Amino acid sequence: MARSDYEAVIGLEVHAELSTKTKIFCSCPTEFGALPNTHTCPICMAMPGTLPVLNEKVVEYAVKAGLATNCEISRNSKNDRKNYYYPDLPKSYQISQYDKPLCENGEVEIETKNGKKTIRIERIHIEEDAGKLNHDDFGGGSLVDLNRAGVPLIETVSKPDMRSAEEAEAYLRKLKSIFEYIEVSDCKMQEGSLRADVNVSVHKPGEPLGTRTEMKNMNSFRSIVRAIEYEIDRQIDLIEDGGTVTQETLRWDDVSGKTFPMRDKEDAQDYRYFPDPDLVAIKLSEEYIENIKQGLPELPESRKQRYLEEYNLSEKDAKLITSSKYLSDLFEGAIKVCNNPKAVNNWIISDISRILNETEMEPIEIPFDSKQLGKLVVLIDKGTISSSIGKKVLTELFENPRDPEDIIKEKGWIQISDEGAIKEVVTKILEANPQSIADYKAGKDKALGFLVGQAMKETKGKANPQMLNKMFLEELNK
């Protein structure tokens, strides 16, 4: 039976690390990349007799995320203990939320090949992160780093509304974009700031839902798409061969492109949730929620619509730029410097996006700022450098960011706009290419482009292309 006879059902549990300065229940810092076990204290190491105190900023950020994703905000919430054992979990339980999460019943809209689609959000709750196991492939042991233990997270649980890997990717990208815009998380997937547990099942339309499997802690779009595709095919092949899908937690191996069983999939009763006796209930006033709501920044959809109306960007360009807060802020900041939205848009969607793809960089990793990009556009608009030299300056900005004006002076890239100097180049190129002159006279307009190209090559891209074009036409039409 073909794959098209089955329907995939996909849900995501997305964990976003909050951008607070300190951990959720203690004052230890949350910066990434510190030496192992240097951002720890008796509380996050679970020493006997220590008591947690909830970081108020964590609640604020969670409510912010809930409002931005159209959730209902709970006026009465609480923290619960989720009991399980793992070497990187110091307390042998995780403080999370069970039956009274901070946010419920939200939704976000994604764009699919079949049009717009609403993905429902079941809940957003706060919880603490676990530590990290560093496995020693040579010695065979593992070392525990508790720097991440107690780092605050929000977990966004979707309804099983997605039907393909593409929809799951679009949903995750939408969440990432929203969290970036409201500045509750930097969403650096390479640092584990945004990761997802992926639940997948298959069934034939009209029949009951199938048994789901879960793939844990996935932190790249490419891996998530590949893993979903593989798991859909694996489950269908298993069913077609007369087998049954087991409810289990799987590990995705990116090298082999396969999933492997880790353990049986737990249900809520396995975790023995109960209210944390050391933490008071979370009670939010209407005024508190309203103040957060009024402080929400412009969200991606609203900003996209404004770009369409205010700057006349195409739907495709506006969508690409606003998909990332960092690209959108780069766009807006550069416009303030150069007042040329069209040129800034073209640089972002073409050369900047190309370099990001080639280097596998995220927009947040762009090393130069909006003022430097705006200055680059100004230099081109003033005729100080050509567009081709502009591309070289952009490459330099990625490699060693500094003032574009300093770059062109250091490299000797200032555009030649002296009429006498350009006339010399035009004469030299025409003398060396009599066939091109004959071709142009015969009506072959492409010959002009060839001659201009030769002149740009001769001047190493520094000649003013408009002046070149004009002088070549004057000479050719004599």
VOGUMI-964226 format. One line per 8 residues: their letters; for each residue z, y, x of C-alpha. Coordinates in steps of 0.2 Angstrom, whole numbers, plus 2048, in hexadecimal, padded with zeros to 3 digits. Example, Ala and Ser with C-alpha at 12.3 -4.5 7.8 and 13.67 -1.06 7.14 Angstrom:
as> 827 7EA 83E | 824 7FB 844
//
This chain:
marsdyea> 800 800 800 | 7FC 811 807 | 808 81F 80C | 801 82A 7FE | 809 81D 7F1 | 81A 823 7F7 | 824 833 7F6 | 82F 839 804
viglevha> 840 841 7FF | 847 84C 80D | 857 856 80E | 85E 860 81D | 870 864 822 | 86E 873 82E | 87C 878 83A | 87B 88A 840
elstktki> 888 88F 84E | 88F 8A0 848 | 88E 8AF 854 | 8A0 8B3 854 | 8A8 8B8 865 | 8B6 8AB 863 | 8B8 89A 85B | 8BC 896 849
fcscptef> 8CF 892 84B | 8D4 899 85C | 8D0 8A8 868 | 8C5 89E 875 | 8B4 8A6 878 | 8A4 89E 871 | 898 8A2 87F | 88B 895 884
galpntht> 889 88E 895 | 89B 88F 89C | 8A2 882 8A8 | 8A9 873 89F | 8BA 875 896 | 8BC 887 89B | 8BB 88E 88A | 8C9 884 883
cpicmamp> 8DB 886 87E | 8E9 87B 876 | 8E3 87E 865 | 8D0 879 867 | 8D6 86A 873 | 8E2 864 864 | 8F2 865 86E | 901 85F 863
gtlpvlne> 90A 86D 85A | 8FC 87A 85A | 8F6 882 84A | 8E5 889 846 | 8E2 89A 83F | 8D1 89E 836 | 8C6 8AA 83E | 8C2 8B7 830
kvveyavk> 8B1 8BB 837 | 8AB 8A9 834 | 8AF 8AB 821 | 8A5 8BC 821 | 896 8B4 82A | 896 8A5 81E | 896 8B0 80F | 888 8BB 817
aglatnce> 87E 8AB 819 | 882 8A6 807 | 87C 8B7 800 | 86C 8B7 80A | 868 8A5 803 | 86C 8AA 7F1 | 87C 89F 7F0 | 88B 8A1 7E5
isrnsknd> 89A 8A7 7EF | 8AA 89D 7EC | 8B9 8A9 7E8 | 8C5 89A 7EC | 8C1 88F 7FA | 8CA 884 807 | 8C9 87A 817 | 8CA 867 817
rknyyypd> 8CC 85A 825 | 8BD 84F 827 | 8C4 83F 830 | 8BA 835 83D | 8BC 830 84F | 8B1 835 85D | 8B5 839 86F | 8B0 84B 86E
lpksyqis> 8BA 84E 85E | 8CC 853 866 | 8D5 852 855 | 8CD 842 84F | 8C8 84D 83F | 8BD 85C 83D | 8C2 86B 833 | 8B5 86D 826
qydkplce> 8B3 871 813 | 8B0 863 806 | 8B2 867 7F3 | 8B4 87A 7F4 | 8A7 881 800 | 8A5 893 802 | 893 894 7FC | 88A 889 7EF
ngeveiet> 87A 888 7E4 | 86E 893 7EF | 85C 892 7F2 | 84E 898 7FE | 83B 899 7FB | 82F 891 808 | 81D 892 809 | 813 881 809
kngkktir> 801 87D 809 | 802 87B 7F6 | 80A 88C 7F4 | 81C 892 7F3 | 82A 886 7F0 | 83D 888 7ED | 849 87E 7F7 | 85A 87D 7EF
ierihiee> 86A 87E 7F9 | 879 874 7F4 | 886 87C 7FF | 88A 886 80E | 89B 883 816 | 8A4 887 826 | 8AA 87A 832 | 8AF 878 845
dagklnhd> 8A3 871 851 | 8A8 862 85C | 8A8 861 86F | 89A 85A 879 | 898 849 882 | 88F 84A 893 | 889 838 897 | 888 832 8A9
dfgggslv> 879 828 8AA | 87D 822 8BC | 890 81E 8BA | 88F 818 8A8 | 89D 823 8A2 | 89E 833 897 | 8A7 844 89A | 8AD 84E 88C
dlnragvp> 8AA 861 88C | 8B5 86A 87E | 8AD 87B 881 | 8A4 879 870 | 8B3 871 867 | 8B8 87E 85A | 8A8 889 85B | 8A5 88F 849
lietvskp> 897 887 83F | 88F 88A 82E | 887 87A 826 | 879 87D 81A | 876 86E 80F | 866 86D 805 | 862 864 7F6 | 855 855 7F9
dmrsaeea> 847 861 7F4 | 83B 85F 803 | 82C 852 802 | 825 854 813 | 828 858 825 | 81F 868 823 | 82A 86D 815 | 83A 869 81F
eaylrklk> 833 873 82E | 82F 882 822 | 841 881 81B | 849 880 82C | 83F 88F 832 | 843 899 823 | 856 896 825 | 855 89A 838
sifeyiev> 84C 8AA 834 | 859 8AF 827 | 868 8AC 832 | 860 8B6 840 | 85C 8C5 835 | 86E 8C5 82E | 874 8C2 840 | 881 8B4 83C
sdckmqeg> 879 8A9 849 | 86D 8AB 858 | 865 89A 853 | 861 895 865 | 85C 883 861 | 85A 87F 874 | 86D 883 876 | 872 87A 866
slradvnv> 875 889 85C | 86A 882 84E | 869 870 84B | 865 865 83C | 86A 854 835 | 85A 84D 82C | 85C 842 81D | 84C 838 818
svhkpgep> 848 82B 80A | 838 825 802 | 834 81E 7F1 | 826 81C 7E5 | 824 82A 7D9 | 82D 826 7C8 | 838 81A 7D1 | 84B 81D 7D6
lgtrtemk> 84E 826 7E6 | 84E 81B 7F6 | 85C 818 802 | 85D 826 80E | 85F 826 821 | 866 835 82B | 861 83B 83C | 86E 845 845
nmnsfrsi> 86F 855 84F | 85C 859 851 | 859 86A 859 | 846 86D 85A | 839 86F 84D | 82D 864 856 | 839 855 857 | 83E 857 844
vraieyei> 82C 857 83F | 829 847 849 | 839 83E 844 | 836 841 832 | 824 83B 833 | 829 82C 83D | 838 828 831 | 82D 829 821
drqidlie> 820 81D 829 | 82E 811 82F | 836 810 81E | 826 80D 815 | 821 7FF 821 | 832 7F7 81F | 831 7F7 80C | 81E 7F1 80C
dggtvtqe> 824 7E3 817 | 831 7DE 80A | 840 7E5 813 | 84D 7F2 80D | 852 802 815 | 864 803 81B | 86E 812 819 | 872 817 82B
tlrwddvs> 873 824 837 | 865 824 844 | 861 82C 855 | 850 833 858 | 849 830 869 | 83C 83D 86E | 835 834 87C | 831 824 873
gktfpmrd> 82E 82D 862 | 839 820 859 | 849 820 850 | 857 814 854 | 867 80F 84A | 878 817 850 | 884 812 842 | 885 80F 82F
kedaqdyr> 883 81F 825 | 894 826 81F | 898 82C 80E | 8A5 839 809 | 8B2 82C 806 | 8B1 825 818 | 8B7 836 81E | 8C7 837 814
yfpdpdlv> 8C5 849 810 | 8D5 852 80C | 8DB 865 80C | 8E0 86B 81D | 8F3 86E 81B | 8F3 87A 82A | 8E7 887 822 | 8E9 892 813
aiklseey> 8DD 893 805 | 8CE 89F 807 | 8CF 8AC 7F8 | 8C1 8B9 7F8 | 8C1 8C9 7ED | 8B2 8D0 7E4 | 8B3 8DF 7EF | 8B3 8D5 7FF
ienikqgl> 8A3 8CC 7F9 | 89B 8DB 7F3 | 89E 8E4 803 | 895 8D6 80D | 887 8D6 800 | 884 8E9 802 | 884 8E7 815 | 876 8DA 816
pelpesrk> 867 8E0 820 | 855 8DF 81B | 850 8CD 819 | 840 8C5 81F | 837 8C5 80E | 83B 8D7 80B | 836 8DC 81C | 825 8D2 81B
qryleeyn> 821 8DB 80A | 825 8EC 813 | 819 8E8 821 | 80B 8E4 815 | 80D 8F4 80C | 813 900 819 | 808 8FA 828 | 7FA 8F1 81F
lsekdakl> 7FD 8E1 829 | 7F4 8D1 823 | 7FF 8C4 81A | 7FD 8B9 828 | 802 8C5 835 | 811 8CC 82B | 817 8BA 829 | 816 8B6 83B
itsskyls> 81F 8C6 841 | 82D 8C5 834 | 830 8B2 837 | 83B 8B7 845 | 847 8C6 845 | 844 8C8 858 | 831 8CA 856 | 834 8D5 847
dlfegaik> 840 8E0 850 | 834 8E1 85F | 826 8E7 853 | 830 8F4 84B | 838 8FB 85B | 827 8FC 864 | 81F 905 855 | 82D 913 857
vcnnpkav> 826 915 869 | 814 915 867 | 811 918 854 | 803 90B 854 | 808 8FC 848 | 7F7 8F4 849 | 7F6 8F3 85C | 808 8ED 85D
nnwiisdi> 804 8E0 850 | 7F5 8DA 85A | 7FF 8D8 86A | 80D 8CE 861 | 802 8C2 857 | 7F5 8BF 866 | 7FB 8C1 878 | 80E 8C0 875
srilnete> 80D 8B1 869 | 801 8A8 875 | 80D 8AB 884 | 81C 8A5 879 | 812 895 875 | 80C 891 886 | 81E 894 88E | 827 88C 87F
mepieipf> 832 89B 87E | 83B 8A1 86E | 839 8B3 869 | 84B 8B6 86D | 847 8B2 87F | 839 8C0 881 | 840 8C9 891 | 839 8DA 88D
dskqlgkl> 83E 8E7 87F | 835 8F0 871 | 835 900 87B | 82B 8F8 889 | 81E 8F0 87D | 81C 901 875 | 81A 909 885 | 80C 8FD 88A
vvlidkgt> 803 901 879 | 805 914 87D | 7FD 912 88F | 7EE 909 887 | 7EC 916 879 | 7ED 924 886 | 7DF 91C 890 | 7EB 91A 89F
isssigkk> 7E7 907 8A0 | 7DA 8FC 897 | 7DE 8EE 88B | 7DA 8E1 898 | 7E6 8E9 8A4 | 7F2 8E9 896 | 7F2 8D6 895 | 7F6 8D6 8A8
vltelfen> 805 8E2 8A4 | 80B 8D7 896 | 80B 8C8 8A2 | 815 8D2 8AE | 821 8D7 8A0 | 825 8C5 89D | 827 8C1 8AF | 830 8D0 8B6
prdpedii> 834 8DD 8A7 | 834 8EF 8AC | 82C 8FF 8A7 | 819 8FC 8A4 | 815 90D 8AD | 81E 907 8BC | 814 8F6 8BB | 803 8FF 8BB
kekgwiqi> 808 90A 8C9 | 80F 8FC 8D4 | 7FF 8F1 8D1 | 7F2 900 8D1 | 7EC 8FC 8C0 | 7EA 90E 8BA | 7DA 90F 8B0 | 7CB 917 8B8
sdegaike> 7C5 925 8AC | 7BC 931 8B9 | 7AA 933 8B3 | 7A4 934 8C5 | 7AC 924 8CA | 7A6 91B 8BA | 794 921 8BC | 794 91A 8CD
vvtkilea> 799 909 8C6 | 78C 90A 8B8 | 77E 90E 8C4 | 783 900 8D0 | 784 8F3 8C2 | 773 8F8 8BA | 76A 8F7 8CB | 771 8E6 8CE
npqsiady> 76C 8DF 8BC | 75A 8E4 8B8 | 758 8D5 8AD | 766 8DB 8A2 | 75E 8EC 8A0 | 74E 8E4 89B | 757 8D9 88E | 760 8E8 887
kagkdkal> 74F 8F1 885 | 748 8E1 87C | 756 8E3 86F | 763 8D7 876 | 773 8E1 873 | 77D 8D4 87C | 776 8DA 88C | 781 8EA 88A
gflvgqam> 791 8DF 889 | 78C 8D6 898 | 789 8E6 8A2 | 79A 8ED 89D | 7A2 8DD 8A1 | 79B 8DD 8B3 | 7A1 8EF 8B5 | 7B3 8EA 8B0
ketkgkan> 7B2 8DC 8BC | 7AC 8E8 8CA | 7BB 8F4 8C6 | 7C7 8E5 8C4 | 7CA 8EA 8B2 | 7CF 8FC 8B6 | 7C0 905 8AF | 7C1 90E 89E
pqmlnkmf> 7B7 902 893 | 7B2 910 886 | 7AB 91B 894 | 7A2 90C 89C | 79A 908 88B | 795 91A 888 | 78D 91C 89A | 784 90C 899
leelnk> 77C 911 888 | 777 922 88F | 76E 91A 89E | 766 90B 894 | 760 917 887 | 757 923 893
//
